[in-house]
Amino acid sequence: MTSITRVRTDALLSPFGRTPVLSVALATSAVLLAVSPWYGYHRDELYFRLLGEHPRLGYFDTPPLTPMIARLSTTVFGDTVVALRIVPALCAGLVIVLVALMTRELGGNRRAQILAAAGTATASLPLIAGHTLLTLTPDLLLWTATTLCLMRALLRGEGRYWIWVGLIAGFATYNRDLIVLLLGAIGVGILAAGPREVLKDKRLWIGALLAIAVAAPNLVYQVTHDWPQFQMAEALKIDEGTTNRITFVPLQLLLLGPPQAVVGVVGWHRLWRDPRTRALAIAYPVACAVTLYSAGRADYLVGFLVYLFAAGCVSAAEWRWRRTLVAAFAVTAVVSIVVALPVVPAASLPGTPVALANEVSVESVGMYDLARQVGQVVHGLPEQDRAGAVLLAGNYGEAGALDRWAGEFGLPKVYSGHNELWWWGPPPEGTRVVVAVDFTARGLGTVFARCAQAATVTGMAGEEQDNPIVVCHDPLQPWSQIWPKVRHYN
């Protein structure tokens, strides 16, 4: 009976626009790969690369999936920035295909599917996630896949898709625990507006148990390490909470693009009108309320925006003025390419609107030069100091850069008190000389006999610009007492 029902359901759907949708997806991935070596490593990529060198079940500030993608990429494709960006480019292409499939699932014809693919390919955040290896990169793919399976379970009444929801959602916890926001918000929607009969489907509960079983090792890590994700969330709330709340609504309109936002509003209304998908419409304001209350970032909701956009494309494909919409997508594409991809010359980037709109771009400029300048300071030390010196980095991006180019510039081992790196421990007792980045001589002078600024970082577009490079000698306390003082989370 299930097989017959599935065939009848598929027969009611428009054919999948395989050729045009795949063409858009492949072209997008190709462009992302072509520009992948421009600028340089993003600070998060260098951090994930560093974490990947120390495989673990979890890290204090991130589950293990993205660092393991970094490890696999550098092992298979080589230790280069291009290697790290192959998976993101492929993920972007897959997201485009999945969004088109969501539009088809909601009743969209071939034209609507093409519109969905083109609108996703020209949106800023999917391009950013497809250009750089961020936690957002696998998140966007896993959320979209989960939502597609949810739609099929709700619209087709095929319980087997609940099994897939559980498996994918459980796996997604190894990237970020935010998948709980998606499932929880949709669960609230189902309880509030139905279809409540799905709660009687034992396969839904099997899927829930599978999600818990798959996620169990990650949950065990969280429990046994005093819930570090909650500690990180609290640190981010203190550090960025006010800004996140102020920018929340404007960014909801800009994360995909203004034309996509308009289509998304139409999509919300379409989902609301259908009792089978009303839960998806309710889920979005529920998730907004939770995110605002917790002072989370606006981009946490991009998975919701994507499915609202997919739904809106079903209606937009029938508009009489859809050519105007296509023209708006074209304008958005130009803006998105300039904002999301490394097309503005790196030397001209600081102070531009692009730098203000996309911090990922500015944090991808100059990391190599940072390591080179630290290397110059290290090699300027007297030989007896250089032999036992260590590096102390103020943040994980600097630590990742110093580790990446340690061989090229002859750098000693790097330590940092930032996030997960603090847990890796201090330098060995007896270490007398430290070359520190992003610390002042005055600040470190409280725990060292003497400190002096040796150089100032230049050539950076991001926050490392003008940071001091300080050389300190002879700690006044054991490293075990100094180390708690350098610990910080954000």
C-alpha positions in Angstrom: 0.0 0.0 0.0 2.8 2.4 0.9 4.5 1.9 -2.5 1.2 2.5 -4.4 0.6 5.7 -2.3 4.1 6.9 -3.1 3.7 6.4 -6.8 0.4 8.3 -6.8 1.9 11.1 -4.8 4.9 11.4 -7.2 2.5 11.4 -10.1 0.8 14.5 -8.7 4.1 16.4 -8.6 5.6 18.2 -11.6 8.7 16.6 -13.1 11.9 17.6 -11.5 13.8 20.2 -13.6 16.9 18.1 -13.5 18.9 19.7 -16.3 18.4 23.4 -15.5 18.6 22.9 -11.7 21.7 20.8 -11.9 23.2 23.3 -14.3 22.7 26.1 -11.8 24.1 24.0 -9.0 27.2 22.9 -11.0 27.9 26.4 -12.2 27.7 27.8 -8.7 30.1 25.2 -7.4 32.5 25.8 -10.3 32.5 29.6 -9.6 33.1 29.0 -5.9 36.0 26.6 -6.7 37.5 29.1 -9.2 37.6 31.9 -6.6 38.6 29.8 -3.7 42.3 30.7 -3.6 41.6 34.5 -3.7 42.3 36.4 -0.5 43.4 33.5 1.8 42.4 31.4 4.7 39.6 32.6 6.9 40.6 32.6 10.6 37.9 29.9 11.4 39.4 27.7 8.6 42.8 27.9 10.2 41.3 27.1 13.6 39.3 24.1 12.2 42.5 22.9 10.5 44.3 23.1 13.9 41.5 21.3 15.7 41.5 18.6 13.0 45.1 17.8 13.8 43.9 16.7 17.2 40.8 14.5 16.5 38.4 14.3 19.4 34.8 13.5 20.0 34.1 17.1 20.7 35.8 20.5 21.4 34.8 23.1 24.0 33.4 25.6 21.4 32.4 23.3 18.5 31.3 19.7 17.9 33.8 17.7 15.8 32.2 17.6 12.3 33.7 20.8 10.7 37.2 20.2 12.1 37.0 16.6 10.8 36.0 18.0 7.3 39.1 20.2 7.5 41.2 17.2 8.5 39.8 15.0 5.7 40.1 17.8 3.1 43.8 18.5 3.9 44.6 14.8 4.0 42.9 14.0 0.6 43.4 17.2 -1.3 46.5 18.8 0.3 47.2 21.4 3.0 46.0 24.4 1.0 43.2 26.9 1.2 41.7 25.4 -2.0 41.6 22.0 -0.5 39.6 23.3 2.5 37.1 24.9 0.2 36.2 21.9 -2.1 33.6 20.6 0.4 31.9 24.0 0.9 31.6 24.5 -2.9 30.0 21.0 -3.2 27.7 21.7 -0.3 26.5 24.9 -1.9 25.6 23.0 -5.1 23.7 20.3 -3.1 21.8 23.0 -1.2 20.6 24.5 -4.5 19.3 21.1 -5.6 17.6 20.4 -2.3 15.8 23.8 -2.3 14.5 23.1 -5.8 13.3 19.7 -4.6 11.5 21.5 -1.7 9.8 23.8 -4.2 8.7 20.7 -6.2 7.4 19.0 -3.1 5.2 22.0 -2.3 3.7 21.9 -5.8 6.1 24.0 -7.8 6.4 23.4 -11.5 9.6 23.4 -13.5 9.7 27.2 -13.7 9.3 27.5 -9.9 12.1 25.0 -9.4 14.4 27.0 -11.6 13.4 30.2 -9.8 14.2 28.5 -6.5 17.6 27.3 -7.7 18.5 30.6 -9.2 17.4 32.6 -6.1 19.4 30.4 -3.8 22.5 30.5 -6.0 22.4 34.4 -6.0 21.8 34.8 -2.2 24.6 36.1 -0.1 24.7 33.7 2.8 24.7 30.5 0.7 27.5 32.0 -1.3 29.5 32.8 1.9 28.9 29.3 3.2 29.9 27.8 -0.1 33.1 29.9 -0.4 34.5 29.3 3.1 34.6 26.3 5.5 32.4 27.6 8.3 30.2 25.7 10.7 27.4 27.2 8.7 28.6 25.2 5.6 27.5 21.7 6.7 24.7 23.2 8.8 22.9 24.7 5.8 23.1 21.4 3.9 22.0 19.3 6.8 19.1 21.6 7.8 17.9 21.7 4.2 18.0 17.9 3.9 16.2 17.5 7.2 13.5 20.0 6.1 12.9 18.3 2.8 12.4 15.0 4.6 10.0 16.7 7.0 8.0 18.1 4.1 7.7 14.7 2.5 6.6 13.2 5.7 3.9 15.8 6.2 2.7 16.2 2.6 2.9 12.6 1.5 2.0 11.0 4.7 5.0 8.6 4.2 6.3 7.7 7.7 9.6 6.4 6.3 10.8 9.9 6.0 10.6 10.4 9.8 13.4 7.8 9.9 15.5 10.0 7.6 14.7 13.1 9.7 16.0 11.3 12.8 19.2 10.1 11.1 20.1 13.4 9.5 19.2 15.4 12.6 21.2 13.2 14.8 24.2 13.5 12.5 23.7 17.3 12.4 24.4 17.5 16.2 28.0 16.7 15.4 28.3 20.1 13.6 26.1 22.3 15.8 23.3 21.6 18.3 21.1 24.2 16.6 19.3 21.5 14.7 17.3 21.2 18.0 15.9 24.7 17.2 14.5 23.5 13.9 12.9 20.3 15.2 11.7 21.9 18.4 10.0 24.8 16.6 8.3 22.5 14.1 7.3 20.3 16.9 5.6 23.3 18.6 3.9 24.0 15.2 2.6 20.4 14.9 1.2 20.5 18.5 -0.4 23.9 17.9 -1.9 23.4 14.4 -1.3 19.8 13.3 -1.4 17.6 11.5 -1.5 15.8 14.9 -2.2 12.4 13.4 1.5 12.2 12.6 2.1 11.8 16.3 0.4 8.4 16.1 2.9 7.2 13.5 5.3 4.9 15.3 8.0 5.7 12.7 8.1 9.3 13.9 9.0 8.0 17.4 11.5 5.6 15.9 13.1 8.5 14.1 13.2 10.5 17.3 14.9 7.5 19.1 17.4 7.2 16.2 18.2 10.9 16.4 19.0 10.5 20.1 21.0 7.3 19.5 23.1 8.9 16.7 23.6 12.0 18.8 24.3 10.1 22.0 28.2 10.3 21.9 27.9 14.1 21.4 25.5 14.4 24.2 27.7 12.3 26.5 30.6 14.7 25.7 28.5 17.7 26.6 27.3 16.2 29.9 30.8 15.0 30.9 32.3 18.4 30.1 29.8 20.5 32.0 27.8 21.5 28.8 30.4 23.6 27.1 28.0 24.6 24.4 25.8 26.4 27.0 28.9 28.1 28.4 29.9 29.3 24.9 26.3 30.5 24.3 26.4 32.5 27.5 29.8 34.0 26.6 28.5 35.0 23.2 25.4 36.4 24.7 27.5 38.7 27.0 29.9 39.6 24.1 27.5 40.0 21.2 24.0 39.8 22.6 23.0 43.5 22.3 24.3 43.7 18.8 22.6 40.5 17.8 19.2 41.8 19.0 19.6 45.2 17.3 20.6 43.7 13.9 18.2 40.7 14.0 15.3 42.1 11.9 17.4 43.9 9.3 19.5 40.8 8.8 16.4 38.6 8.3 15.8 40.7 5.2 19.4 40.7 4.0 20.7 37.2 4.7 19.3 35.8 1.4 18.6 39.2 -0.2 15.6 41.6 -0.3 13.9 39.9 -3.3 14.3 36.5 -1.7 12.8 38.0 1.5 9.7 39.2 -0.3 9.3 35.7 -1.8 9.8 34.3 1.6 6.9 36.3 3.0 4.7 34.9 0.3 6.0 31.4 1.1 5.1 31.8 4.8 1.5 32.7 3.8 1.4 29.7 1.4 2.6 27.3 4.2 0.1 28.8 6.6 -2.9 28.2 4.3 -2.2 24.5 3.9 -3.1 22.6 7.1 -0.4 20.0 6.2 2.4 22.6 6.3 1.0 25.1 8.8 3.4 23.8 11.4 6.3 25.0 9.2 4.8 28.5 9.1 4.4 28.5 12.9 7.9 27.3 13.4 9.5 30.4 12.0 8.1 33.0 14.5 8.7 30.5 17.3 12.4 30.2 16.3 12.6 34.0 16.0 11.3 34.4 19.6 13.7 31.8 21.0 16.7 33.4 19.1 15.9 36.9 20.3 15.4 35.8 23.9 18.7 34.0 23.9 20.4 36.8 22.0 21.5 34.4 19.2 22.7 35.5 15.8 20.3 36.2 13.0 22.0 33.6 10.7 20.9 30.8 13.1 17.6 31.0 11.2 18.9 30.8 7.7 17.5 27.2 7.4 14.0 28.6 8.1 14.5 31.4 5.5 15.5 28.8 2.9 12.3 26.8 3.2 10.1 29.9 3.3 11.8 31.0 0.1 11.3 27.6 -1.5 7.6 27.8 -0.7 7.3 31.3 -2.1 8.8 30.3 -5.4 5.7 28.1 -6.0 3.5 31.2 -6.1 6.1 33.6 -7.6 6.5 31.4 -10.7 2.9 32.3 -11.6 3.1 36.0 -11.1 2.5 38.2 -14.1 5.4 40.3 -13.1 7.8 37.5 -12.5 10.2 39.0 -15.0 10.6 41.9 -12.6 11.4 39.4 -9.9 14.0 37.7 -12.1 15.6 41.2 -12.8 15.7 41.8 -9.0 17.4 38.4 -8.6 20.0 39.5 -11.2 20.7 42.7 -9.3 20.9 40.8 -6.0 23.3 38.4 -7.7 25.7 41.2 -8.6 25.5 42.6 -5.0 25.9 39.1 -3.5 29.0 38.3 -5.6 30.7 41.5 -4.6 29.8 41.1 -0.9 30.2 37.3 -0.5 33.1 36.5 -2.8 36.7 37.8 -2.9 36.3 40.1 -5.9 37.3 43.5 -4.3 41.1 43.8 -4.2 42.3 42.8 -0.8 44.3 46.0 -0.4 41.2 48.1 -1.0 38.9 46.0 1.2 39.3 47.8 4.7 36.7 50.5 5.1 34.6 49.5 2.2 30.9 48.6 2.5 31.9 45.0 1.7 34.0 44.9 4.8 31.1 46.2 6.9 28.6 43.8 5.3 30.7 40.6 5.4 33.2 40.1 8.2 34.2 36.8 6.7 35.9 38.7 3.9 38.0 40.9 6.1 39.0 37.9 8.3 40.4 36.2 5.2 43.0 38.8 4.4 46.5 38.8 5.8 46.8 35.7 8.0 49.9 34.6 6.1 51.5 38.0 6.7 50.7 37.7 10.4 52.7 34.5 10.6 55.5 36.0 8.5 55.8 39.0 10.8 55.8 36.9 13.9 58.5 34.8 12.3 60.6 37.9 11.8 60.4 38.7 15.5 61.3 35.1 16.5 64.3 35.1 14.2 65.4 38.4 15.6 65.8 36.9 19.1 69.2 36.0 20.4 70.0 32.4 19.7 69.8 31.4 23.4 66.3 32.9 23.7 65.1 31.5 20.4 66.0 27.9 21.3 63.4 27.7 24.2 60.9 30.2 23.1 57.1 29.6 22.6 54.3 31.6 20.9 51.3 32.9 22.7 48.3 33.8 20.5 45.5 36.0 21.7 42.8 34.3 19.6 42.3 31.0 17.8 42.7 32.5 14.3 46.2 33.8 15.2 47.0 30.4 16.7 45.8 28.6 13.6 47.9 30.9 11.3 51.1 30.4 13.4 50.5 26.6 13.3 49.8 26.5 9.6 53.0 28.3 8.6 55.2 27.2 11.5 57.4 25.1 9.1 57.8 27.8 6.5 58.8 30.5 9.0 60.6 28.3 11.6 58.1 29.1 14.4 58.1 27.4 17.8 55.0 25.8 19.3 52.0 28.0 19.7 49.7 28.2 22.8 46.5 30.1 23.3 44.0 30.8 26.1 41.1 31.2 23.6 38.2 28.7 23.6 39.2 25.1 23.1 42.9 25.9 22.9 43.0 26.9 26.6 42.1 23.3 27.5 45.2 22.1 25.7 47.3 23.5 28.5 50.1 26.0 29.1 53.7 26.0 27.9 56.0 23.6 29.9 57.2 24.8 33.2 60.6 26.3 32.8 59.7 28.2 29.6 61.4 31.5 29.9 60.8 33.4 26.6 57.4 34.1 25.0 56.6 35.8 21.7 53.0 37.0 22.2 50.5 38.3 19.6 47.5 40.4 20.6 48.8 41.1 24.1 50.2 44.4 25.4 53.6 44.7 27.0 51.9 46.4 29.9 49.4 43.6 30.4 51.9 40.8 30.3 54.3 42.8 32.4 52.3 41.9 35.4 53.3 38.2 35.1 56.8 38.5 33.5 59.9 40.1 34.7 60.3 42.2 31.5 58.2 42.6 28.3 58.8 44.8 25.3 56.9 45.4 22.1 59.0 44.1 19.2 56.6 44.9 16.2 53.1 45.8 15.2 51.0 43.7 12.9 50.4 45.3 9.5 48.7 44.3 6.3 45.6 42.9 7.9 42.0 43.8 7.0 40.5 42.4 10.2 40.8 42.8 14.0 44.5 41.7 14.0 45.6 44.9 12.3 47.9 47.0 14.6 48.0 44.3 17.2 51.3 44.3 19.1 53.9 41.5 18.9 55.5 41.4 22.3 58.5 39.5 23.6 58.5 38.6 27.3 61.2 37.1 29.5 61.1 35.2 32.8 57.6 34.5 34.1 57.1 35.6 37.7 54.8 32.7 38.5 54.6 29.1 37.5 52.7 28.6 34.2 50.0 26.7 36.1 49.1 29.9 37.9 49.5 32.1 34.8 47.3 30.0 32.6 43.9 30.7 34.2 44.5 34.4 33.6 44.7 34.1 29.8 41.5 32.0 29.5 38.7 33.7 27.5 35.7 32.6 25.5 33.8 34.3 22.7 
